């Protein structure tokens, strides 16, 4: 998640919002992991996994939903991605315009 942290830090002032959602883990575990890994974006917890799995079809991390400024879902990415590449940054800049 270091590339997501860096992307969030770089584009937050321009309106990028990142919400990390953890599911099927205890609040204590999530707090410890967030602290150890240095996550900077807000972390939401779906302890049972019901919302994440049943409503959004997420059964394994990482799954990324990309929502534009109008609230429209414009993309879904399953699996890790390198958000530090020039192409990724261009994509985010275009979404923020």
C-alpha positions in Angstrom: 0.0 0.0 0.0 2.9 2.5 0.0 2.0 3.6 -3.6 -1.6 4.3 -2.4 -0.3 6.3 0.5 2.0 8.3 -1.8 -0.8 8.9 -4.3 -3.2 10.0 -1.6 -0.6 12.4 -0.1 0.2 13.8 -3.6 -3.4 14.4 -4.8 -5.4 14.9 -1.6 -5.2 18.7 -1.8 -6.6 18.4 -5.4 -9.7 16.5 -4.2 -8.6 12.8 -4.2 -10.3 10.8 -1.6 -9.1 7.3 -0.6 -11.0 5.1 1.7 -9.4 1.8 2.8 -11.9 -0.8 3.8 -10.8 -3.8 5.9 -13.2 -6.7 6.3 -13.5 -9.8 8.4 -10.9 -8.7 11.0 -11.2 -7.4 14.5 -10.9 -3.7 15.2 -7.8 -4.4 17.3 -6.1 -6.2 14.4 -7.0 -3.4 12.0 -5.7 -0.7 14.3 -2.4 -2.6 14.8 -1.9 -3.1 11.0 -2.8 0.5 10.2 -0.2 1.7 12.7 2.5 -0.8 11.6 2.1 -0.1 7.9 1.6 3.6 8.3 -1.6 4.0 6.3 -2.6 7.7 6.0 -6.0 7.4 4.3 -9.1 6.7 6.5 -9.7 3.1 7.2 -13.3 1.7 7.4 -14.1 -1.6 9.0 -16.6 -4.2 7.9 -16.0 -6.7 10.6 -18.5 -9.3 9.3 -17.7 -8.8 5.7 -21.4 -8.6 4.8 -21.4 -5.2 3.2 -18.1 -5.6 1.4 -18.8 -9.1 0.1 -22.5 -9.3 -0.5 -23.2 -5.7 -1.7 -20.0 -5.0 -3.5 -18.6 -8.4 -4.5 -15.3 -8.0 -2.8 -13.9 -11.2 -1.5 -10.2 -10.6 -1.5 -8.0 -7.5 -1.2 -7.1 -5.4 -2.9 -10.2 -4.3 -4.8 -10.4 -0.7 -5.9 -13.5 1.1 -7.0 -12.9 4.3 -8.8 -15.7 6.9 -8.5 -15.7 10.2 -10.3 -16.6 13.6 -8.8 -20.2 13.1 -9.8 -20.4 9.9 -7.8 -20.4 7.6 -10.8 -18.5 4.3 -10.7 -16.0 4.6 -13.5 -13.8 1.6 -12.8 -13.1 -1.4 -10.7 -9.6 -2.9 -10.3 -9.0 -6.3 -8.6 -5.5 -7.1 -7.5 -2.5 -5.0 -6.7 -1.5 -2.1 -9.0 1.5 0.2 -9.1 -0.1 3.7 -8.5 3.3 5.4 -8.7 3.6 5.1 -12.5 3.2 8.1 -14.8 0.2 6.5 -16.4 -1.5 6.0 -13.0 -0.9 9.6 -12.1 -2.2 10.8 -15.4 -5.3 8.8 -14.9 -5.9 10.3 -11.4 -5.2 13.8 -12.7 -7.9 13.3 -15.4 -10.4 12.1 -12.9 -9.8 15.1 -10.7 -10.3 17.6 -13.5 
